Amino acid sequence: MTNVVVLIKQVPDPGSERKLSDDFTIDRSIDPWLEEINERAVEEALKIKEANGGEVTVLTAGPASTTDAIRKALSMGADRAVHVQDDAIGGSDAVQTGLLLTYALGAIEGVDLVIAGNEATDGRVGAVPAIIAEALGLPQLTHMRKLVVDGDTVRGERETDEGIFELEASLPAIVSVNEKINEPRFPSFKGIMAAKKKEIRVLSLADINLESTDVGGANASTSVTGVTPKPPKQAGEKVVDEGDGGQKVAQFLIGQKII
Ligand SMILES: Cc1cc2nc3c(=O)[nH]c(=O)nc-3n(C[C@H](O)[C@H](O)[C@H](O)COP(=O)(O)OP(=O)(O)OC[C@H]3O[C@@H](n4cnc5c(N)ncnc54)[C@H](O)[C@@H]3O)c2cc1C
């Protein structure tokens, strides 16, 4: 049996236009959806449950509207959810988010494995899983494209620019997955109906023994102080091949100091 907790986040659809509020926090009311990499994390947890038995709990920290993303994960097959919801959380940085998820994990019994996404599409900090692992003194396997849980051991493959690494750790552990880990299942009609009855435990900061001064933009160690829109993409240079196309491309690459 392997009891898995999946860290899920609701983010604005990356395909839609992002809006920032006056304090440079993201406007989360625009096209919110369950972060795609977290759908894959849920899928991986369900596959581990199908292979080993156990339970799948999804954990999130976010505003009340996060319930939509939670229901999506429950309709895929997760057994229950824990939602840390408190107005004081708004604007928290990655360290604070890692801290509150660490404390929230303390409210869930018998956790063998925590699965997260390797990077969120809004903050793109790519550090929350590592922050939690450090805080709990747990082994961590990150950017995994393949995972197997065998008894008290989790092993698999990490993919980075340097190559493929085979890693393993003893449970309990925390892992983050990349987009190659699997293809998430679509919730069935039966799954969507069952999700309506599944438990969502809502916890405040006080429920997890944290103060409002431990979180939130006003207490964050990092903050976004300004944003400049990315310049529109320049049109590429057109090379007309009059028998000298190769030369022209080589000249262009030399000019760009690529070769
Ligand atoms: C434009 C912008 C820039 C930012 N820059 C910074 C910065 O430089 N430094 C900084 O400290 N903060 C920054 N933040 C704030 C940061 O996004 C939030 O603190 C966020 O909660 C954690 O960062 P992340 O989502 O990028 O985490 P990541 O580490 O990229 O997330 C990885 C995984 O952790 C899990 N996870 C992350 N957040 C949650 C959650 N709330 N609930 C459940 N699971 C979760 C998910 O599985 C996710 O896939 C920025 C935010 C924005 C909008």
The ligand as a Gaussian input file, in Angstrom:
#p B3LYP/6-31G(d) Opt

LIG

0 1
 C        5.019000      36.587000     -12.096000
 C        5.377000      35.948000     -10.781000
 C        6.701000      35.850000     -10.396000
 C        7.016000      35.271000      -9.178000
 N        8.338000      35.194000      -8.827000
 C        8.656000      34.664000      -7.634000
 C       10.017000      34.563000      -7.234000
 O       10.926000      34.931000      -7.977000
 N       10.308000      34.026000      -6.012000
 C        9.335000      33.575000      -5.203000
 O        9.659000      33.093000      -4.117000
 N        8.021000      33.635000      -5.543000
 C        7.676000      34.166000      -6.746000
 N        6.372000      34.231000      -7.113000
 C        5.358000      33.732000      -6.189000
 C        5.192000      32.239000      -6.394000
 O        4.646000      32.006000      -7.645000
 C        4.247000      31.692000      -5.369000
 O        4.845000      31.770000      -4.162000
 C        3.855000      30.233000      -5.582000
 O        2.922000      29.847000      -4.634000
 C        5.013000      29.266000      -5.488000
 O        5.751000      29.349000      -6.614000
 P        5.443000      28.476000      -7.924000
 O        4.031000      28.147000      -8.024000
 O        6.114000      29.135000      -9.044000
 O        6.149000      27.120000      -7.490000
 P        6.865000      25.968000      -8.236000
 O        7.965000      25.544000      -7.344000
 O        7.188000      26.289000      -9.660000
 O        5.696000      24.824000      -8.206000
 C        6.071000      23.498000      -8.384000
 C        4.972000      22.594000      -7.870000
 O        4.742000      22.855000      -6.469000
 C        3.359000      22.642000      -6.158000
 N        2.748000      23.922000      -5.720000
 C        3.160000      25.200000      -5.939000
 N        2.297000      26.089000      -5.366000
 C        1.321000      25.345000      -4.783000
 C        0.125000      25.639000      -4.056000
 N       -0.219000      26.900000      -3.797000
 N       -0.653000      24.602000      -3.603000
 C       -0.300000      23.304000      -3.855000
 N        0.813000      22.940000      -4.549000
 C        1.598000      23.944000      -5.005000
 C        2.690000      22.174000      -7.474000
 O        2.741000      20.769000      -7.557000
 C        3.608000      22.798000      -8.523000
 O        3.523000      22.101000      -9.763000
 C        6.013000      34.776000      -8.335000
 C        4.679000      34.840000      -8.722000
 C        4.372000      35.417000      -9.933000
 C        2.952000      35.472000     -10.329000

